[in-house]
Amino acid sequence: MRTVSAREANHAFSSLLAEAAAGQEIVITRRGTPVAVLSPWKPPAVDPEKQKAIEEILELMRVGAPIGARHFTRDEMHERDSLLRFERPDLCDR
């Protein structure tokens, strides 16, 4: 892990980004005190509960949500909203 001052980080930011992209972590200090770490990006871990929630909402978006007596697809809901603007302009800003 490399350590650089805030001033050095400011002047050499592009090269520090390249180092971080290559896998190196860089500690940035201010007056000798560590204040930040520049590190490679790692995608956030998705636990099984979050993954299940994502899959459920994607499926709901695919089949459409039950509203009233029948299921409306995502496209129908947007179409209906745009029609409402022309038929009932008094309801648009609610």
N, CA, C and O atoms as CSV, one atom per row, in Angstrom:
chain,resi,resn,atom,element,x,y,z
A,1,MET,N,N,0.857,-1.171,0.000
A,1,MET,CA,C,0.000,0.000,0.000
A,1,MET,C,C,0.907,1.239,0.000
A,1,MET,O,O,1.780,1.398,0.853
A,2,ARG,N,N,0.671,2.083,-0.962
A,2,ARG,CA,C,1.469,3.291,-1.123
A,2,ARG,C,C,0.796,4.454,-0.393
A,2,ARG,O,O,-0.431,4.514,-0.315
A,3,THR,N,N,1.598,5.373,0.138
A,3,THR,CA,C,1.078,6.544,0.828
A,3,THR,C,C,1.536,7.802,0.090
A,3,THR,O,O,2.713,7.943,-0.242
A,4,VAL,N,N,0.590,8.719,-0.162
A,4,VAL,CA,C,0.916,9.989,-0.808
A,4,VAL,C,C,0.219,11.116,-0.061
A,4,VAL,O,O,-0.809,10.903,0.582
A,5,SER,N,N,0.778,12.309,-0.148
A,5,SER,CA,C,0.144,13.475,0.473
A,5,SER,C,C,-1.022,13.933,-0.403
A,5,SER,O,O,-1.105,13.579,-1.579
A,6,ALA,N,N,-1.907,14.715,0.179
A,6,ALA,CA,C,-3.050,15.250,-0.581
A,6,ALA,C,C,-2.553,16.105,-1.742
A,6,ALA,O,O,-3.123,16.069,-2.832
A,7,ARG,N,N,-1.500,16.867,-1.511
A,7,ARG,CA,C,-0.942,17.707,-2.566
A,7,ARG,C,C,-0.429,16.854,-3.721
A,7,ARG,O,O,-0.698,17.141,-4.887
A,8,GLU,N,N,0.319,15.795,-3.381
A,8,GLU,CA,C,0.840,14.902,-4.422
A,8,GLU,C,C,-0.307,14.203,-5.154
A,8,GLU,O,O,-0.260,14.034,-6.373
A,9,ALA,N,N,-1.334,13.800,-4.408
A,9,ALA,CA,C,-2.488,13.142,-5.029
A,9,ALA,C,C,-3.186,14.082,-6.002
A,9,ALA,O,O,-3.636,13.659,-7.066
A,10,ASN,N,N,-3.273,15.347,-5.638
A,10,ASN,CA,C,-3.905,16.335,-6.494
A,10,ASN,C,C,-3.123,16.512,-7.798
A,10,ASN,O,O,-3.708,16.605,-8.877
A,11,HIS,N,N,-1.817,16.557,-7.684
A,11,HIS,CA,C,-0.973,16.788,-8.865
A,11,HIS,C,C,-0.851,15.549,-9.745
A,11,HIS,O,O,-0.689,15.668,-10.960
A,12,ALA,N,N,-0.926,14.367,-9.152
A,12,ALA,CA,C,-0.699,13.137,-9.916
A,12,ALA,C,C,-1.938,12.256,-9.944
A,12,ALA,O,O,-1.828,11.030,-9.966
A,13,PHE,N,N,-3.108,12.866,-9.942
A,13,PHE,CA,C,-4.347,12.089,-9.824
A,13,PHE,C,C,-4.522,11.067,-10.939
A,13,PHE,O,O,-4.922,9.934,-10.669
A,14,SER,N,N,-4.237,11.432,-12.174
A,14,SER,CA,C,-4.406,10.495,-13.291
A,14,SER,C,C,-3.537,9.250,-13.121
A,14,SER,O,O,-3.993,8.129,-13.341
A,15,SER,N,N,-2.297,9.457,-12.731
A,15,SER,CA,C,-1.421,8.290,-12.558
A,15,SER,C,C,-1.841,7.462,-11.352
A,15,SER,O,O,-1.707,6.239,-11.365
A,16,LEU,N,N,-2.353,8.121,-10.298
A,16,LEU,CA,C,-2.850,7.364,-9.142
A,16,LEU,C,C,-4.083,6.541,-9.520
A,16,LEU,O,O,-4.242,5.412,-9.057
A,17,LEU,N,N,-4.947,7.102,-10.355
A,17,LEU,CA,C,-6.108,6.333,-10.831
A,17,LEU,C,C,-5.660,5.109,-11.615
A,17,LEU,O,O,-6.238,4.031,-11.478
A,18,ALA,N,N,-4.643,5.276,-12.426
A,18,ALA,CA,C,-4.125,4.145,-13.201
A,18,ALA,C,C,-3.571,3.078,-12.264
A,18,ALA,O,O,-3.773,1.886,-12.499
A,19,GLU,N,N,-2.876,3.489,-11.206
A,19,GLU,CA,C,-2.345,2.530,-10.236
A,19,GLU,C,C,-3.483,1.800,-9.525
A,19,GLU,O,O,-3.422,0.586,-9.328
A,20,ALA,N,N,-4.517,2.542,-9.143
A,20,ALA,CA,C,-5.665,1.916,-8.475
A,20,ALA,C,C,-6.358,0.937,-9.415
A,20,ALA,O,O,-6.763,-0.148,-8.999
A,21,ALA,N,N,-6.495,1.318,-10.677
A,21,ALA,CA,C,-7.118,0.425,-11.655
A,21,ALA,C,C,-6.297,-0.843,-11.842
A,21,ALA,O,O,-6.839,-1.900,-12.165
A,22,ALA,N,N,-4.987,-0.732,-11.639
A,22,ALA,CA,C,-4.111,-1.903,-11.767
A,22,ALA,C,C,-4.112,-2.768,-10.504
A,22,ALA,O,O,-3.470,-3.817,-10.469
A,23,GLY,N,N,-4.837,-2.325,-9.459
A,23,GLY,CA,C,-4.974,-3.153,-8.270
A,23,GLY,C,C,-4.295,-2.644,-7.018
A,23,GLY,O,O,-4.395,-3.287,-5.973
A,24,GLN,N,N,-3.613,-1.523,-7.079
A,24,GLN,CA,C,-2.902,-1.009,-5.914
A,24,GLN,C,C,-3.789,-0.093,-5.087
A,24,GLN,O,O,-4.569,0.684,-5.638
A,25,GLU,N,N,-3.671,-0.181,-3.755
A,25,GLU,CA,C,-4.363,0.744,-2.869
A,25,GLU,C,C,-3.416,1.871,-2.499
A,25,GLU,O,O,-2.238,1.634,-2.233
A,26,ILE,N,N,-3.923,3.091,-2.481
A,26,ILE,CA,C,-3.118,4.256,-2.179
A,26,ILE,C,C,-3.768,4.991,-1.010
A,26,ILE,O,O,-4.952,5.326,-1.066
A,27,VAL,N,N,-2.992,5.243,0.054
A,27,VAL,CA,C,-3.474,6.004,1.196
A,27,VAL,C,C,-3.115,7.464,0.959
A,27,VAL,O,O,-1.969,7.789,0.651
A,28,ILE,N,N,-4.101,8.339,1.104
A,28,ILE,CA,C,-3.877,9.774,0.927
A,28,ILE,C,C,-3.873,10.415,2.316
A,28,ILE,O,O,-4.779,10.206,3.123
A,29,THR,N,N,-2.829,11.199,2.565
A,29,THR,CA,C,-2.682,11.815,3.881
A,29,THR,C,C,-2.789,13.332,3.785
A,29,THR,O,O,-2.530,13.928,2.740
A,30,ARG,N,N,-3.177,13.937,4.901
A,30,ARG,CA,C,-3.173,15.388,5.040
A,30,ARG,C,C,-2.368,15.691,6.300
A,30,ARG,O,O,-2.753,15.309,7.405
A,31,ARG,N,N,-1.253,16.380,6.117
A,31,ARG,CA,C,-0.342,16.691,7.222
A,31,ARG,C,C,0.069,15.428,7.969
A,31,ARG,O,O,0.161,15.415,9.196
A,32,GLY,N,N,0.311,14.377,7.211
A,32,GLY,CA,C,0.793,13.121,7.786
A,32,GLY,C,C,-0.272,12.202,8.350
A,32,GLY,O,O,0.037,11.088,8.772
A,33,THR,N,N,-1.529,12.649,8.366
A,33,THR,CA,C,-2.623,11.833,8.906
A,33,THR,C,C,-3.422,11.235,7.753
A,33,THR,O,O,-3.862,11.968,6.868
A,34,PRO,N,N,-3.619,9.908,7.749
A,34,PRO,CA,C,-4.412,9.295,6.678
A,34,PRO,C,C,-5.845,9.827,6.684
A,34,PRO,O,O,-6.495,9.873,7.728
A,35,VAL,N,N,-6.327,10.227,5.508
A,35,VAL,CA,C,-7.693,10.750,5.397
A,35,VAL,C,C,-8.535,10.002,4.370
A,35,VAL,O,O,-9.762,10.085,4.407
A,36,ALA,N,N,-7.901,9.275,3.458
A,36,ALA,CA,C,-8.666,8.575,2.419
A,36,ALA,C,C,-7.835,7.433,1.850
A,36,ALA,O,O,-6.612,7.395,1.977
A,37,VAL,N,N,-8.537,6.516,1.225
A,37,VAL,CA,C,-7.883,5.414,0.517
A,37,VAL,C,C,-8.431,5.388,-0.897
A,37,VAL,O,O,-9.645,5.385,-1.101
A,38,LEU,N,N,-7.548,5.369,-1.858
A,38,LEU,CA,C,-7.917,5.210,-3.263
A,38,LEU,C,C,-7.630,3.753,-3.596
A,38,LEU,O,O,-6.484,3.308,-3.539
A,39,SER,N,N,-8.674,3.020,-3.940
A,39,SER,CA,C,-8.490,1.584,-4.171
A,39,SER,C,C,-9.262,1.149,-5.410
A,39,SER,O,O,-10.131,1.875,-5.892
A,40,PRO,N,N,-8.943,-0.041,-5.928
A,40,PRO,CA,C,-9.676,-0.550,-7.093
A,40,PRO,C,C,-11.153,-0.720,-6.754
A,40,PRO,O,O,-11.504,-1.055,-5.623
A,41,TRP,N,N,-12.010,-0.487,-7.737
A,41,TRP,CA,C,-13.446,-0.656,-7.527
A,41,TRP,C,C,-13.777,-2.136,-7.475
A,41,TRP,O,O,-13.292,-2.931,-8.281
A,42,LYS,N,N,-14.615,-2.487,-6.509
A,42,LYS,CA,C,-15.099,-3.862,-6.386
A,42,LYS,C,C,-16.616,-3.803,-6.386
A,42,LYS,O,O,-17.204,-3.024,-5.636
A,43,PRO,N,N,-17.257,-4.614,-7.214
A,43,PRO,CA,C,-18.728,-4.598,-7.194
A,43,PRO,C,C,-19.239,-5.033,-5.820
A,43,PRO,O,O,-18.658,-5.921,-5.196
A,44,PRO,N,N,-20.309,-4.421,-5.353
A,44,PRO,CA,C,-20.834,-4.792,-4.041
A,44,PRO,C,C,-21.331,-6.236,-4.032
A,44,PRO,O,O,-21.897,-6.729,-5.008
A,45,ALA,N,N,-21.103,-6.886,-2.916
A,45,ALA,CA,C,-21.571,-8.266,-2.775
A,45,ALA,C,C,-23.093,-8.258,-2.598
A,45,ALA,O,O,-23.632,-7.425,-1.871
A,46,VAL,N,N,-23.765,-9.169,-3.251
A,46,VAL,CA,C,-25.215,-9.285,-3.130
A,46,VAL,C,C,-25.507,-10.568,-2.370
A,46,VAL,O,O,-25.235,-11.670,-2.848
A,47,ASP,N,N,-26.067,-10.403,-1.172
A,47,ASP,CA,C,-26.388,-11.587,-0.386
A,47,ASP,C,C,-27.630,-12.272,-0.978
A,47,ASP,O,O,-28.353,-11.664,-1.767
A,48,PRO,N,N,-27.877,-13.518,-0.605
A,48,PRO,CA,C,-29.000,-14.268,-1.197
A,48,PRO,C,C,-30.360,-13.576,-1.019
A,48,PRO,O,O,-31.216,-13.664,-1.900
A,49,GLU,N,N,-30.563,-12.893,0.108
A,49,GLU,CA,C,-31.844,-12.218,0.343
A,49,GLU,C,C,-32.044,-11.068,-0.655
A,49,GLU,O,O,-33.136,-10.898,-1.198
A,50,LYS,N,N,-30.992,-10.283,-0.893
A,50,LYS,CA,C,-31.089,-9.188,-1.864
A,50,LYS,C,C,-31.268,-9.729,-3.272
A,50,LYS,O,O,-32.046,-9.183,-4.054
A,51,GLN,N,N,-30.550,-10.800,-3.601
A,51,GLN,CA,C,-30.669,-11.389,-4.927
A,51,GLN,C,C,-32.088,-11.885,-5.175
A,51,GLN,O,O,-32.620,-11.714,-6.272
A,52,LYS,N,N,-32.708,-12.498,-4.164
A,52,LYS,CA,C,-34.078,-12.974,-4.296
A,52,LYS,C,C,-35.034,-11.802,-4.520
A,52,LYS,O,O,-35.940,-11.890,-5.348
A,53,ALA,N,N,-34.835,-10.707,-3.786
A,53,ALA,CA,C,-35.680,-9.518,-3.951
A,53,ALA,C,C,-35.533,-8.938,-5.349
A,53,ALA,O,O,-36.523,-8.524,-5.953
A,54,ILE,N,N,-34.315,-8.902,-5.870
A,54,ILE,CA,C,-34.078,-8.401,-7.229
A,54,ILE,C,C,-34.796,-9.267,-8.248
A,54,ILE,O,O,-35.441,-8.751,-9.160
A,55,GLU,N,N,-34.689,-10.572,-8.099
A,55,GLU,CA,C,-35.351,-11.489,-9.035
A,55,GLU,C,C,-36.863,-11.341,-8.979
A,55,GLU,O,O,-37.531,-11.381,-10.013
A,56,GLU,N,N,-37.412,-11.167,-7.770
A,56,GLU,CA,C,-38.865,-11.020,-7.626
A,56,GLU,C,C,-39.364,-9.735,-8.289
A,56,GLU,O,O,-40.395,-9.749,-8.962
A,57,ILE,N,N,-38.649,-8.637,-8.107
A,57,ILE,CA,C,-39.108,-7.378,-8.708
A,57,ILE,C,C,-38.952,-7.411,-10.223
A,57,ILE,O,O,-39.784,-6.851,-10.937
A,58,LEU,N,N,-37.907,-8.053,-10.724
A,58,LEU,CA,C,-37.757,-8.185,-12.171
A,58,LEU,C,C,-38.884,-9.020,-12.769
A,58,LEU,O,O,-39.385,-8.709,-13.850
A,59,GLU,N,N,-39.278,-10.067,-12.075
A,59,GLU,CA,C,-40.397,-10.898,-12.547
A,59,GLU,C,C,-41.698,-10.093,-12.513
A,59,GLU,O,O,-42.502,-10.180,-13.441
A,60,LEU,N,N,-41.909,-9.314,-11.457
A,60,LEU,CA,C,-43.102,-8.475,-11.363
A,60,LEU,C,C,-43.136,-7.461,-12.497
A,60,LEU,O,O,-44.195,-7.197,-13.067
A,61,MET,N,N,-41.987,-6.898,-12.824
A,61,MET,CA,C,-41.927,-5.955,-13.939
A,61,MET,C,C,-42.221,-6.657,-15.264
A,61,MET,O,O,-42.825,-6.069,-16.161
A,62,ARG,N,N,-41.797,-7.904,-15.382
A,62,ARG,CA,C,-42.011,-8.646,-16.625
A,62,ARG,C,C,-43.483,-8.974,-16.831
A,62,ARG,O,O,-44.007,-8.794,-17.930
A,63,VAL,N,N,-44.159,-9.456,-15.784
A,63,VAL,CA,C,-45.549,-9.900,-15.944
A,63,VAL,C,C,-46.560,-8.787,-15.696
A,63,VAL,O,O,-47.698,-8.883,-16.154
A,64,GLY,N,N,-46.172,-7.741,-14.985
A,64,GLY,CA,C,-47.088,-6.645,-14.689
A,64,GLY,C,C,-47.684,-6.782,-13.306
A,64,GLY,O,O,-47.859,-7.891,-12.800
A,65,ALA,N,N,-47.988,-5.678,-12.711
A,65,ALA,CA,C,-48.545,-5.652,-11.358
A,65,ALA,C,C,-50.059,-5.731,-11.410
A,65,ALA,O,O,-50.682,-5.134,-12.289
A,66,PRO,N,N,-50.667,-6.474,-10.463
A,66,PRO,CA,C,-52.131,-6.536,-10.433
A,66,PRO,C,C,-52.702,-5.220,-9.905
A,66,PRO,O,O,-52.452,-4.826,-8.766
A,67,ILE,N,N,-53.465,-4.560,-10.751
A,67,ILE,CA,C,-54.119,-3.306,-10.354
A,67,ILE,C,C,-55.595,-3.457,-10.713
A,67,ILE,O,O,-55.947,-3.592,-11.885
A,68,GLY,N,N,-56.435,-3.433,-9.717
A,68,GLY,CA,C,-57.866,-3.575,-9.969
A,68,GLY,C,C,-58.210,-4.991,-10.404
A,68,GLY,O,O,-57.745,-5.966,-9.814
A,69,ALA,N,N,-59.024,-5.092,-11.437
A,69,ALA,CA,C,-59.558,-6.387,-11.860
A,69,ALA,C,C,-58.625,-7.157,-12.791
A,69,ALA,O,O,-58.842,-8.348,-13.012
A,70,ARG,N,N,-57.608,-6.527,-13.336
A,70,ARG,CA,C,-56.734,-7.247,-14.257
A,70,ARG,C,C,-55.295,-6.788,-14.102
A,70,ARG,O,O,-55.021,-5.791,-13.434
A,71,HIS,N,N,-54.383,-7.515,-14.718
A,71,HIS,CA,C,-52.969,-7.160,-14.691
A,71,HIS,C,C,-52.665,-6.155,-15.801
A,71,HIS,O,O,-53.097,-6.318,-16.943
A,72,PHE,N,N,-51.917,-5.120,-15.443
A,72,PHE,CA,C,-51.430,-4.161,-16.414
A,72,PHE,C,C,-49.939,-4.364,-16.582
A,72,PHE,O,O,-49.218,-4.543,-15.601
A,73,THR,N,N,-49.479,-4.340,-17.807
A,73,THR,CA,C,-48.043,-4.415,-18.045
A,73,THR,C,C,-47.449,-3.030,-17.811
A,73,THR,O,O,-48.169,-2.035,-17.727
A,74,ARG,N,N,-46.147,-2.987,-17.709
A,74,ARG,CA,C,-45.448,-1.723,-17.513
A,74,ARG,C,C,-45.778,-0.741,-18.648
A,74,ARG,O,O,-46.026,0.441,-18.406
A,75,ASP,N,N,-45.778,-1.243,-19.875
A,75,ASP,CA,C,-46.074,-0.386,-21.028
A,75,ASP,C,C,-47.497,0.162,-20.969
A,75,ASP,O,O,-47.733,1.328,-21.284
A,76,GLU,N,N,-48.441,-0.683,-20.564
A,76,GLU,CA,C,-49.828,-0.226,-20.471
A,76,GLU,C,C,-49.991,0.853,-19.406
A,76,GLU,O,O,-50.753,1.801,-19.595
A,77,MET,N,N,-49.280,0.714,-18.289
A,77,MET,CA,C,-49.389,1.718,-17.238
A,77,MET,C,C,-48.874,3.063,-17.724
A,77,MET,O,O,-49.467,4.098,-17.420
A,78,HIS,N,N,-47.782,3.063,-18.472
A,78,HIS,CA,C,-47.247,4.318,-18.992
A,78,HIS,C,C,-48.179,4.885,-20.065
A,78,HIS,O,O,-48.381,6.097,-20.136
A,79,GLU,N,N,-48.740,4.016,-20.890
A,79,GLU,CA,C,-49.668,4.456,-21.926
A,79,GLU,C,C,-50.912,5.052,-21.283
A,79,GLU,O,O,-51.391,6.101,-21.712
A,80,ARG,N,N,-51.434,4.393,-20.263
A,80,ARG,CA,C,-52.633,4.864,-19.592
A,80,ARG,C,C,-52.379,6.229,-18.947
A,80,ARG,O,O,-53.240,7.107,-18.989
A,81,ASP,N,N,-51.199,6.403,-18.354
A,81,ASP,CA,C,-50.852,7.670,-17.731
A,81,ASP,C,C,-50.815,8.790,-18.768
A,81,ASP,O,O,-51.299,9.893,-18.514
A,82,SER,N,N,-50.246,8.507,-19.919
A,82,SER,CA,C,-50.174,9.548,-20.950
A,82,SER,C,C,-51.564,9.866,-21.491
A,82,SER,O,O,-51.831,11.019,-21.828
A,83,LEU,N,N,-52.454,8.883,-21.583
A,83,LEU,CA,C,-53.824,9.152,-22.021
A,83,LEU,C,C,-54.578,9.985,-20.997
A,83,LEU,O,O,-55.390,10.836,-21.359
A,84,LEU,N,N,-54.313,9.742,-19.719
A,84,LEU,CA,C,-54.971,10.482,-18.651
A,84,LEU,C,C,-54.658,11.968,-18.749
A,84,LEU,O,O,-55.507,12.806,-18.446
A,85,ARG,N,N,-53.448,12.293,-19.170
A,85,ARG,CA,C,-53.066,13.699,-19.297
A,85,ARG,C,C,-53.974,14.437,-20.284
A,85,ARG,O,O,-54.275,15.616,-20.096
A,86,PHE,N,N,-54.411,13.733,-21.344
A,86,PHE,CA,C,-55.259,14.372,-22.344
A,86,PHE,C,C,-56.734,14.336,-21.941
A,86,PHE,O,O,-57.473,15.285,-22.204
A,87,GLU,N,N,-57.156,13.258,-21.311
A,87,GLU,CA,C,-58.565,13.126,-20.948
A,87,GLU,C,C,-58.918,13.923,-19.693
A,87,GLU,O,O,-59.996,14.513,-19.625
A,88,ARG,N,N,-58.024,13.950,-18.695
A,88,ARG,CA,C,-58.293,14.622,-17.428
A,88,ARG,C,C,-57.091,15.472,-17.010
A,88,ARG,O,O,-56.378,15.107,-16.075
A,89,PRO,N,N,-56.858,16.592,-17.681
A,89,PRO,CA,C,-55.683,17.412,-17.338
A,89,PRO,C,C,-55.721,17.924,-15.902
A,89,PRO,O,O,-54.679,18.271,-15.347
A,90,ASP,N,N,-56.907,17.978,-15.289
A,90,ASP,CA,C,-56.998,18.446,-13.909
A,90,ASP,C,C,-56.368,17.475,-12.918
A,90,ASP,O,O,-56.085,17.855,-11.782
A,91,LEU,N,N,-56.140,16.217,-13.334
A,91,LEU,CA,C,-55.535,15.209,-12.443
A,91,LEU,C,C,-54.034,15.067,-12.648
A,91,LEU,O,O,-53.401,14.285,-11.938
A,92,CYS,N,N,-53.453,15.777,-13.571
A,92,CYS,CA,C,-52.047,15.573,-13.926
A,92,CYS,C,C,-51.071,15.852,-12.810
A,92,CYS,O,O,-50.105,15.103,-12.659
A,93,ASP,N,N,-51.268,16.879,-12.030
A,93,ASP,CA,C,-50.264,17.290,-11.045
A,93,ASP,C,C,-50.528,16.733,-9.657
A,93,ASP,O,O,-50.061,17.304,-8.672
A,94,ARG,N,N,-51.246,15.661,-9.556
A,94,ARG,CA,C,-51.538,15.078,-8.255
A,94,ARG,C,C,-50.539,14.036,-7.898
A,94,ARG,O,O,-50.630,13.435,-6.827
